[in-house]
């Protein structure tokens, strides 16, 4: 299911549509694919989040209200979208960082339950087995959101 209107809405309406999307994940046969599809439609800005300072990252609500989405914020948005569901509330999620040699820039990906990876390939979900070909570093891990 595609939810293009999430990023087209403003203020509390955006939060409401995002909540409806998260609720749809509870019964979706392809929840992670749905999340990857949603976030590949998000608007991008220049890098601004510091991967070394997770305590300064926005909470879920400010992330969605402000929509200042650099590459790291996009993956953080995927994490928040997944973790704010009953279905994935206890699932371990990690944000990994890797240097992309071709582009000479950082790449961020979300590892869900040590099994699947979002954003290794833009807009898709792949097996965590594919990470063995990359030199990655875990920069954030969470089992339950605080």
C-alpha positions in Angstrom: 0.0 0.0 0.0 1.4 3.4 -0.9 0.9 6.4 1.3 2.2 9.4 -0.7 0.1 11.8 1.3 2.1 11.4 4.5 4.7 13.8 3.3 2.2 16.0 1.5 0.3 16.9 4.6 1.2 19.5 7.2 1.3 19.7 11.0 -0.9 17.5 13.0 -2.6 16.2 9.8 0.8 14.7 8.8 1.1 13.0 12.2 -2.5 11.6 11.9 -1.8 10.2 8.4 1.5 8.8 9.6 -0.3 7.1 12.5 -2.8 5.6 10.1 0.1 4.2 8.0 1.7 2.7 11.2 -1.6 1.1 12.1 -1.7 -0.5 8.6 1.6 -2.2 9.4 0.0 -4.3 12.1 -1.8 -6.5 9.6 0.2 -5.9 6.4 1.7 -9.0 4.8 4.7 -6.9 3.8 5.2 -4.3 6.6 8.9 -3.7 6.1 8.5 -3.3 2.3 5.7 -0.8 3.0 8.0 1.2 5.2 10.8 1.2 2.6 8.3 2.3 0.0 6.9 5.1 2.1 10.3 6.5 3.1 11.7 6.4 -0.5 9.1 9.1 -1.2 10.3 11.4 1.6 11.8 14.8 0.7 15.6 15.2 1.2 17.7 18.1 2.6 21.4 18.6 3.0 23.1 16.6 5.7 22.5 17.9 9.2 22.2 15.1 11.7 25.5 14.1 13.3 25.8 10.3 13.5 28.1 10.7 16.5 25.4 12.5 18.6 22.2 10.4 18.8 21.1 12.3 21.9 20.6 15.3 19.7 18.5 13.5 17.1 14.8 14.5 16.9 12.1 12.5 18.5 9.6 10.8 16.2 7.1 13.7 16.4 9.6 16.5 15.6 11.1 14.4 12.8 7.7 14.1 11.1 6.7 17.7 11.8 9.9 19.4 10.7 10.7 17.0 7.8 14.4 17.9 7.8 15.3 14.6 6.3 18.9 13.9 5.4 20.1 10.4 4.7 20.4 9.6 8.4 17.1 11.2 9.4 15.4 9.1 6.7 16.6 5.9 8.2 15.7 7.2 11.7 12.2 7.8 10.3 12.1 4.2 9.2 13.1 3.1 12.7 10.5 5.2 14.4 7.8 4.0 11.9 8.6 0.4 12.7 9.1 0.8 16.5 5.9 2.7 17.0 3.8 -0.4 16.2 2.7 -3.2 18.5 4.0 -5.6 15.9 7.6 -4.5 16.1 7.7 -2.8 19.6 10.1 -5.5 20.9 12.1 -6.0 17.8 15.7 -5.0 18.0 16.6 -2.3 15.4 20.0 -1.0 14.6 21.1 1.9 12.4 24.3 1.0 10.6 26.7 3.3 8.8 29.1 2.5 6.0 31.3 4.5 3.8 30.2 4.1 0.2 33.4 4.0 -1.8 31.8 4.8 -5.1 30.2 8.0 -3.8 32.8 8.8 -1.1 30.0 9.5 1.4 28.3 7.8 4.3 25.4 5.4 3.7 22.9 4.6 6.5 20.8 1.5 6.7 18.3 0.0 9.2 18.8 -3.6 10.4 15.5 -5.1 11.7 15.7 -8.1 14.0 19.2 -9.0 12.7 17.4 -10.5 9.7 16.4 -7.7 7.2 17.9 -4.5 6.1 16.1 -1.4 4.8 18.0 1.3 2.8 21.0 -0.9 1.8 19.3 -0.7 -1.6 17.1 2.4 -1.8 13.4 1.6 -1.3 13.9 -2.1 -0.8 14.2 -4.7 1.9 17.1 -7.2 1.7 18.4 -10.0 3.8 20.9 -9.1 6.5 23.2 -11.7 4.9 24.0 -9.0 2.3 25.6 -6.9 5.0 28.6 -9.3 5.2 29.9 -7.7 2.0 30.0 -4.3 3.6 32.1 -2.7 6.3 29.5 -1.3 8.6 29.4 0.2 12.1 26.4 0.2 14.4 25.8 3.8 15.4 22.4 3.3 17.2 20.6 0.3 18.6 17.2 0.1 20.3 15.0 -2.7 21.5 12.3 -0.4 23.0 11.8 3.3 22.4 12.1 5.3 25.6 
